[in-house]
Structures are given as C-alpha cells and as structure tokens.
Amino acid sequence: MLKLCLDIGNTHVLGGVINENKIMLRFRYATQLIGTADQFGIFLIQILQANHIPAKKISAVAISSVVPSYDYTIRHMITRYFDVPCFVLQSGVKTGLNIKYKNPNEVGADRIANAMGAVTEFPNKNIIIVDMGTATTVCVITKKRDYLGGAILPGMRLGMEALKNHTAKLMAVDIEIPTTYIGRTTRGSIQAGLYYGQLGALREIIAAFKREAFPHEDAIVIGTGGFSQLFKDKQLFDVILPDLVLHGLNKAYLYSLALN
C-alpha cells in the first residue's frame, strides 16, 4: 500500500511516497509555487511518473500543514487527481501522544508529525527534537509519550531575510558554515552571526530543557529539517533524521486506521 505524504511548510513542501515503513521517493517543492489544484496535481503526477510510480498505485494521502491558505487547494487536488482517502494531521486527531500544551490546538501539525516519528523510532525514551526550517522549533517528549511543549525561534534564512529587509546596507547571503567565528567582511559577519547565533541558542535551549524536563534521566536529541545537516559535526544532536516528519505522518495515518 503506497501512501503519499505531504508536509506543507512555509518555504517548502516536503513530500514522500512510503511503502509500509520505507520511503521510496522523497522530494521538495517550493510552497509558493503550489498555485492551483491543477498546477500542484500535475506536478505530483509528473514526479511520480519520472520515478516510475503510477499515480493509481497511491492508496492514500497524508498531510500536515502550517499554511492554512493552501489547505483547500491541496484537498481539492487530492480529490481531482488521486481520489483516495485523505488523512489530515490537525488538532483533535488522535495520535497516542499526550499533548500537555495549555491549548493543544496551538501545536503545529509538523511538530506533532515529528513527535510521532520520534516516539516510533525511539520508544520509551525521553526525546528532544530540533527542527531547523523557516522557523527552528524545539520540542520535548517524555518516554511516556507526553508532549510537554518547547521553543520556537527564527530559522537562519528568516534571520537573514530580516537583516536584509530591515537594514539599509546588509545583504542576502548564502546559508553555510563559516570558516571563522570572526567575519572579515560584512557578508562573512552575517554568516557567522546566523550560524553561531543559532548554534549558541540551541545549545542553551537544549541544556535548559534537559535540566528542566529530565534532571535525572537521559534524553535523545534528534535533529531534522533542512539546516540540521550544517550542524552535524557540532555535537548538537545524537542523531539527524531528515525524513522524520514523513515517517511521523505515516505513523499518524496508520494509528488513525487502527482506531477505526
């Protein structure tokens, strides 16, 4: 049974085709290019065909989205081009997680999907998830599957765009690992500030989360999201799982099937 999983983020759509627990195809698409249901549907049909996966083999679609303005377009596209069951991970959907937010409806679908993927990969473990995308989110889940909450801070690209858009002389830069802490040019200074600012913030947040949530226990720190690979050599994460949200979406869908 092939499932098409789509995580609609602010910058990119991360998509994947999953057969049981194996990702057969993984792709990214710029969110701003979704356009109409027809435009996005044709893109999906074409990328499936290019990877020798007939669209008629897709038996279900699972979605998480943090961009509500595209929700109707995506659902209409699924009806028009796939005509299969559509699972939407959103507030109120049972996942087996115990959401301890004061208002559970505020927890983003992508954060829930990440949590589902994490507790499946590391059952009975305390977990901290760092998802580095447009925003950088940090989430805490206990070994009892209690989702405690977390932190949200601007991602590196968002920080760079804020500098470019709200200053007179600062420019857009490539997001990459600086060669030195001290920038010798304006460009180098921005890159150093973005990279090491994010690194320092995450080290502080992770250490504080461990003290606050797990003072006498171990916790696994998972990195995911587009920018997490830039920090693979900084002893920030125990493991980097770039497809965590897709696996989590798949698990959330399977969990919902088991309840029905």
C-alpha positions in Angstrom: 0.0 0.0 0.0 1.7 3.2 -1.2 1.0 6.4 0.7 1.8 9.9 -0.5 2.8 12.0 2.5 3.0 15.8 2.2 4.3 18.2 4.8 3.3 21.7 3.7 5.8 24.1 5.3 6.2 27.9 5.0 9.1 27.6 2.5 8.9 24.1 1.1 6.6 21.1 0.6 8.4 18.0 1.8 6.9 15.0 0.1 7.4 11.3 0.1 6.0 8.0 -1.1 6.0 5.4 1.6 5.6 1.6 1.2 5.0 0.2 4.6 7.8 1.9 6.5 10.2 2.5 3.6 10.5 5.8 1.8 10.5 5.0 -2.0 10.6 8.6 -3.1 11.4 11.9 -1.4 11.1 15.4 -3.0 10.9 19.1 -2.2 8.7 21.7 -3.9 8.6 25.4 -3.2 5.4 26.2 -1.3 4.9 29.5 -3.1 4.7 27.5 -6.4 1.7 25.4 -5.4 -0.6 27.6 -7.3 -3.9 26.0 -8.2 -5.1 22.4 -7.6 -4.3 21.6 -11.2 -0.8 23.0 -11.1 0.2 21.1 -8.0 -1.6 18.0 -9.1 0.2 17.9 -12.4 3.5 18.4 -10.7 2.8 15.4 -8.4 1.7 13.2 -11.3 4.8 14.1 -13.2 7.3 13.5 -10.4 5.6 10.1 -9.7 5.9 9.2 -13.3 9.5 10.3 -13.5 10.3 7.9 -10.6 8.3 5.0 -12.2 5.4 5.2 -9.6 2.0 5.1 -11.3 -0.4 7.5 -9.6 -3.1 4.8 -9.5 -0.8 2.9 -7.1 -1.2 5.6 -4.4 -3.8 4.3 -2.0 -4.0 7.2 0.5 -2.6 10.7 1.1 -1.5 12.0 4.5 -1.0 15.7 5.0 0.4 18.0 7.7 0.3 21.8 7.0 1.3 25.0 8.7 0.0 27.1 5.8 -3.8 27.2 6.1 -4.3 29.2 3.0 -3.3 26.2 0.9 -5.5 23.6 2.7 -8.5 23.8 0.3 -6.2 23.7 -2.7 -4.4 20.6 -1.5 -7.6 18.8 -0.6 -9.2 19.7 -4.0 -6.1 18.4 -5.8 -6.2 15.1 -4.0 -9.9 14.6 -4.9 -9.3 15.6 -8.5 -6.0 13.7 -9.2 -5.9 10.8 -6.8 -9.5 10.2 -5.5 -8.2 8.3 -2.5 -8.7 8.7 1.3 -7.1 11.9 2.7 -5.7 12.0 6.2 -5.1 15.4 7.6 -3.0 15.6 10.8 -4.5 18.5 12.7 -5.8 19.5 16.2 -8.2 16.9 17.6 -6.8 14.0 15.7 -5.9 11.1 18.0 -2.2 10.2 17.8 -1.5 8.4 21.1 0.5 11.5 22.2 -0.5 13.3 25.4 -0.4 17.0 24.5 0.4 19.0 27.6 0.2 22.4 25.9 -2.3 24.7 27.7 -4.1 24.9 24.4 -3.4 21.7 22.5 -4.9 23.2 19.3 -1.9 25.6 19.1 0.6 22.8 18.4 1.6 22.8 14.7 0.9 19.7 12.7 4.5 19.4 11.7 5.6 19.3 15.3 3.1 16.5 16.0 4.3 14.6 13.0 7.9 14.9 14.1 6.9 13.7 17.6 5.1 10.7 16.2 8.1 9.8 14.1 10.4 10.2 17.1 8.5 8.1 19.6 8.2 5.4 17.0 11.9 5.4 16.3 12.9 5.7 20.0 10.1 4.1 22.1 10.3 4.5 25.8 12.9 7.2 25.5 12.9 10.9 26.5 13.3 12.9 23.4 14.2 16.5 22.3 13.5 17.3 18.6 15.2 20.2 16.9 13.5 21.0 13.5 15.5 23.6 11.5 13.5 25.1 8.8 11.9 28.5 8.2 11.5 28.6 11.9 13.6 26.5 14.3 11.4 24.5 16.7 12.5 22.6 19.7 10.1 20.0 21.2 10.2 17.9 24.3 8.5 14.5 24.6 8.8 12.1 27.6 9.2 8.4 27.5 5.5 8.2 28.5 4.7 10.0 25.2 3.8 13.3 27.0 4.4 16.2 24.6 5.5 18.9 27.1 6.0 21.8 24.7 9.1 23.6 23.5 10.5 26.7 22.0 10.2 28.5 18.6 12.9 30.8 17.2 13.6 32.3 13.8 15.4 30.0 11.5 18.7 31.1 9.8 17.1 32.1 6.5 14.4 34.0 8.2 17.1 35.8 10.3 19.0 36.6 7.1 15.9 38.0 5.4 15.1 40.1 8.4 18.5 41.7 8.3 18.3 42.3 4.5 14.8 43.7 4.7 15.1 46.0 7.7 18.6 47.5 7.3 20.0 49.8 4.7 23.3 48.2 3.9 23.1 44.5 4.9 22.5 42.0 2.1 21.3 38.5 1.5 23.9 35.8 2.0 24.3 32.1 1.4 23.5 30.0 4.4 26.7 28.0 5.0 29.2 27.0 7.7 31.6 30.0 8.3 35.3 29.3 8.2 35.9 31.6 11.3 33.9 33.0 14.1 35.1 36.5 13.3 33.8 37.7 9.9 36.3 39.7 7.9 33.6 41.1 5.6 30.0 42.2 6.0 28.9 39.0 4.2 31.2 36.9 6.4 30.0 38.7 9.6 26.3 38.0 8.7 27.1 34.3 8.0 29.0 34.0 11.3 26.2 35.7 13.2 23.5 33.5 11.7 25.3 30.2 12.1 26.9 30.7 15.5 23.9 32.6 16.8 21.7 29.6 16.0 24.3 27.1 17.4 24.6 29.0 20.7 20.9 29.5 21.1 20.2 25.8 20.5 23.0 24.7 22.9 21.5 26.8 25.6 17.9 25.7 25.0 18.8 22.0 24.8 20.8 22.1 28.0 18.0 24.0 29.8 15.3 21.6 28.5 17.3 18.7 29.8 17.7 20.3 33.3 14.0 21.3 33.4 12.3 18.2 31.9 14.8 15.3 32.6 17.1 16.4 35.5 18.0 12.8 36.4 17.4 11.0 33.1 18.9 10.8 29.7 17.3 12.2 26.6 18.0 11.7 22.9 18.4 14.8 20.8 17.2 14.5 17.3 18.0 17.0 14.5 15.8 17.3 11.5 14.8 19.9 8.9 16.8 21.4 6.0 19.5 23.2 8.0 20.2 20.4 10.6 23.0 18.9 8.4 25.0 22.1 8.8 25.5 21.2 12.5 26.3 17.5 12.2 29.8 18.0 13.4 29.0 20.3 16.4 27.9 17.6 18.9 24.5 19.2 19.0 22.4 16.2 18.0 22.6 12.5 18.9 21.2 11.7 15.5 19.9 13.5 12.4 16.7 12.1 10.8 15.9 14.3 7.7 12.7 12.3 6.9 11.3 12.4 10.5 8.2 14.3 9.6 7.3 11.9 6.7 7.7 8.8 8.9 5.6 10.6 11.6 2.9 11.4 9.1 2.8 7.7 8.0 2.6 6.6 11.6 -0.1 9.0 12.5 -2.1 7.8 9.5 -1.6 4.1 10.5 -2.6 4.9 14.0 -5.9 6.5 12.8 -6.6 3.4 10.7 -6.1 1.2 13.8 -8.7 3.2 15.7 -11.4 2.9 13.0 
